[in-house]
Amino acid sequence: EKTRESKAFNKQREIEGKAINNSLTHLGKVVRRIAELSSKKNLSKAKFKKGMAAISWRSSKLTTLLRDSLGGNCKTVMIAAISPAMTELAETCSTLRYANDIKQIS
């Protein structure tokens, strides 16, 4: 969450925003790691499981909660909310890159 853009100058909201950003950063790292494992073509099932076990799921509450959805036998859907406004170009590009990483997970 961008503190200045949301006008959240309240100290508590700033702390919450930092916690959200931290969780999303860790989630992005987990998603990228799963996408890397999924994209390897000649990876045996045992090596895939070993790679999944090496992912730091406990790095945030969000990744811990989403572990079964991302690393299990679940179908996961991501809805990317993007904006056509030029002022939101950086945020839109970031969202689309993240959605692309999610798409790589099979």
C-alpha positions in Angstrom: 0.0 0.0 0.0 1.4 3.4 -0.9 1.0 5.6 2.2 1.1 8.9 0.5 -1.3 8.0 -2.2 -3.8 6.6 0.2 -3.4 9.6 2.5 -2.9 7.1 5.4 -0.7 9.3 7.6 -2.0 7.6 10.7 0.8 5.7 12.3 -1.3 2.5 12.8 -2.3 2.5 9.1 1.3 3.0 8.1 2.3 0.0 10.2 -0.5 -2.1 8.7 0.5 -1.0 5.2 4.1 -2.1 5.8 2.9 -5.5 7.1 0.7 -5.9 3.9 3.6 -5.0 1.7 5.9 -7.5 3.5 3.3 -10.3 3.2 2.9 -9.5 -0.5 6.6 -9.5 -1.1 7.0 -12.9 0.5 4.0 -14.2 -1.5 5.7 -13.0 -4.7 8.9 -14.9 -3.8 6.9 -18.1 -3.1 5.0 -17.7 -6.4 8.2 -17.1 -8.4 9.8 -20.2 -6.8 6.8 -22.4 -7.5 6.7 -21.1 -11.1 10.4 -21.9 -11.5 9.7 -25.5 -10.3 6.7 -25.8 -12.6 8.5 -24.6 -15.6 11.3 -27.2 -15.4 10.3 -29.9 -17.9 12.4 -32.9 -16.9 11.9 -32.5 -13.2 10.9 -35.8 -11.5 8.0 -35.8 -9.1 10.4 -36.5 -6.1 12.6 -33.5 -7.0 9.5 -31.3 -7.4 8.3 -32.3 -3.9 11.8 -31.6 -2.5 11.8 -28.2 -4.2 8.3 -27.4 -2.8 9.5 -28.5 0.7 12.4 -26.0 0.5 10.0 -23.0 -0.1 9.8 -20.8 3.0 6.0 -21.0 3.5 6.3 -19.6 7.1 7.9 -16.3 6.0 4.5 -14.6 6.4 1.0 -15.4 7.6 -0.3 -14.9 4.1 2.0 -17.6 2.6 1.2 -19.9 5.4 -2.6 -19.5 4.8 -2.2 -20.0 1.0 0.1 -23.0 1.2 -2.6 -25.5 0.3 -4.0 -23.4 -2.4 -0.6 -22.7 -4.1 1.3 -25.9 -3.4 -1.4 -28.4 -3.1 -4.0 -30.1 -5.3 -6.2 -27.1 -5.6 -7.3 -25.0 -8.5 -6.3 -21.4 -7.9 -7.8 -18.4 -9.7 -6.2 -14.9 -9.7 -8.2 -11.9 -10.7 -5.9 -9.0 -11.7 -7.5 -5.5 -11.2 -5.7 -3.1 -13.5 -6.3 0.5 -14.5 -6.1 2.2 -17.9 -4.9 5.4 -16.3 -1.4 6.5 -17.1 -0.9 7.6 -13.5 -1.3 3.9 -12.5 1.0 2.5 -15.2 3.7 1.2 -12.9 1.2 -0.4 -10.6 -0.6 -2.0 -13.6 2.7 -3.4 -15.0 3.6 -4.8 -11.6 0.2 -6.5 -11.3 0.5 -8.0 -14.8 4.0 -9.4 -14.1 2.6 -10.9 -10.9 -0.4 -12.4 -12.7 2.0 -13.9 -15.3 4.0 -15.5 -12.5 0.8 -17.0 -11.2 -0.1 -18.3 -14.7 3.2 -20.2 -14.8 2.0 -22.4 -11.9 0.5 -25.6 -13.3 
